[in-house]
Amino acid sequence: MPPVLKTLFLCACILPLAACGIWSSDDEDDVVLDTNLAAERNKVPVQSVGKVEIGRTRDGYLITVFGTAPGIGYAAPELRVRRGGQPAADGFLEFDFIAVRPADAATLPPGTTRARAIRADLPISARELSRAAGIRVLALRGGVQVPINLGG
């Protein structure tokens, strides 16, 4: 077979298979795991909580929290439940408002309060919410609590 045809054969048959991942290595999975572990280690409390809203959804409720990150570039905000979802002694469900710190946080400018605005949403079932006296969201500087009255 002439060299030109061999090259065309390789390009037409072999490269699409490689692109499909048939010859991929498990190293790609290791990179994803390493990235996830690094992100988990870089989760820190946000600076402050500004407002907590509880909205009704088709399947239950949605907790939406607005706050201020410690600096610019913080990502993947989330509400991390405390005590495995069991209410505190006063009946409030408690959450830590956290986000992933950027790798270059030390070199980034502090940013304005508006530039550091951050939001997290958390769906919660009606059953989970019905056994709580309220929601408490905590950050580096205090927190916000919202009493719940589901009317039933």
MOWOJO-V521289 format. One record per residue. N is the residue number from 0. RES is the residue in one letter. OMEGA is omega in degrees with one decimal (NA if undefined). D_FIRST is the distance of its C-alpha to the first C-alpha in Angstrom with 2 decimals. Layout:
n & res & omega & d_first
N & RES & OMEGA & D_FIRST
N & RES & OMEGA & D_FIRST
//
This chain:
n & res & omega & d_first
0 & M & 179.6 & 0.00
1 & P & -177.2 & 3.82
2 & P & -179.5 & 6.49
3 & V & 179.2 & 8.32
4 & L & 176.6 & 6.49
5 & K & 179.8 & 6.56
6 & T & 178.7 & 10.09
7 & L & 178.0 & 11.01
8 & F & 179.8 & 10.19
9 & L & -179.3 & 12.33
10 & C & -175.4 & 14.92
11 & A & -173.2 & 15.30
12 & C & -171.8 & 15.49
13 & I & -176.3 & 16.61
14 & L & 176.4 & 19.02
15 & P & 177.5 & 21.16
16 & L & 178.1 & 21.67
17 & A & 179.7 & 22.80
18 & A & 179.3 & 25.09
19 & C & 177.3 & 26.64
20 & G & -179.7 & 27.76
21 & I & 179.7 & 25.99
22 & W & 179.7 & 25.35
23 & S & -179.9 & 28.61
24 & S & 176.8 & 31.11
25 & D & 179.2 & 34.79
26 & D & 178.7 & 35.57
27 & E & 177.3 & 35.67
28 & D & 177.8 & 38.49
29 & D & 179.5 & 40.27
30 & V & 178.8 & 40.25
31 & V & 178.3 & 41.81
32 & L & 178.8 & 44.39
33 & D & 179.5 & 45.22
34 & T & 178.8 & 45.68
35 & N & 178.5 & 47.92
36 & L & 178.5 & 49.98
37 & A & 178.8 & 50.44
38 & A & 179.2 & 51.54
39 & E & 178.5 & 53.95
40 & R & -177.5 & 55.48
41 & N & 176.6 & 55.92
42 & K & -178.0 & 57.91
43 & V & 176.7 & 61.40
44 & P & 174.4 & 64.44
45 & V & -176.7 & 64.75
46 & Q & -176.8 & 67.73
47 & S & 176.2 & 69.86
48 & V & 179.3 & 70.08
49 & G & -174.1 & 71.42
50 & K & 175.4 & 71.53
51 & V & 177.2 & 70.67
52 & E & 175.3 & 70.31
53 & I & -178.7 & 70.12
54 & G & 179.0 & 68.83
55 & R & 175.0 & 68.70
56 & T & 178.5 & 65.38
57 & R & -174.6 & 64.62
58 & D & -177.9 & 63.92
59 & G & -177.5 & 66.48
60 & Y & 175.9 & 66.90
61 & L & 175.3 & 65.00
62 & I & 177.5 & 66.29
63 & T & -177.4 & 65.40
64 & V & 176.8 & 66.34
65 & F & -179.5 & 66.48
66 & G & -179.4 & 66.93
67 & T & 177.9 & 66.26
68 & A & 178.8 & 63.57
69 & P & -179.3 & 64.53
70 & G & 178.1 & 62.31
71 & I & 176.2 & 59.55
72 & G & 178.1 & 56.04
73 & Y & -172.6 & 57.08
74 & A & 176.1 & 54.86
75 & A & 178.9 & 54.49
76 & P & 178.8 & 58.24
77 & E & 173.7 & 59.49
78 & L & -179.3 & 62.65
79 & R & -176.2 & 62.72
80 & V & 175.6 & 65.33
81 & R & 176.0 & 67.93
82 & R & 177.3 & 69.35
83 & G & 178.6 & 66.59
84 & G & 177.3 & 67.98
85 & Q & 179.7 & 71.52
86 & P & 174.7 & 74.21
87 & A & -178.5 & 76.26
88 & A & -179.6 & 79.93
89 & D & 176.1 & 80.94
90 & G & -179.0 & 78.50
91 & F & 169.8 & 76.02
92 & L & -176.8 & 72.27
93 & E & 179.8 & 71.01
94 & F & 169.7 & 67.70
95 & D & 177.8 & 66.37
96 & F & -174.9 & 64.75
97 & I & 176.6 & 61.78
98 & A & 179.7 & 58.73
99 & V & 178.2 & 55.84
100 & R & 178.2 & 56.79
101 & P & -178.8 & 54.25
102 & A & -178.1 & 52.67
103 & D & -175.8 & 54.17
104 & A & -177.2 & 57.58
105 & A & -177.3 & 59.52
106 & T & -179.7 & 58.22
107 & L & 175.5 & 58.50
108 & P & -176.6 & 61.68
109 & P & 179.3 & 64.12
110 & G & 178.6 & 63.81
111 & T & 177.4 & 66.46
112 & T & 179.4 & 67.67
113 & R & -180.0 & 65.90
114 & A & -178.8 & 62.58
115 & R & 179.4 & 63.00
116 & A & -176.6 & 63.73
117 & I & -176.3 & 61.89
118 & R & 174.8 & 61.95
119 & A & 177.5 & 61.11
120 & D & 178.2 & 61.27
121 & L & 174.2 & 61.77
122 & P & 179.7 & 62.12
123 & I & -177.1 & 64.88
124 & S & 177.1 & 66.19
125 & A & 179.7 & 69.68
126 & R & 179.2 & 70.56
127 & E & -177.1 & 69.66
128 & L & -176.5 & 71.56
129 & S & -179.8 & 74.58
130 & R & -177.8 & 75.47
131 & A & 174.4 & 75.63
132 & A & -178.8 & 78.55
133 & G & 179.3 & 76.18
134 & I & 175.2 & 73.11
135 & R & 179.5 & 73.21
136 & V & -174.5 & 70.38
137 & L & 178.7 & 70.60
138 & A & 179.5 & 69.18
139 & L & -179.3 & 69.99
140 & R & 175.8 & 73.13
141 & G & -178.1 & 74.76
142 & G & 180.0 & 73.62
143 & V & 174.8 & 74.59
144 & Q & -178.5 & 75.94
145 & V & 175.1 & 76.29
146 & P & -178.7 & 78.65
147 & I & 171.5 & 77.48
148 & N & -177.0 & 79.59
149 & L & 176.0 & 77.54
150 & G & -179.4 & 80.67
151 & G & NA & 80.68
//
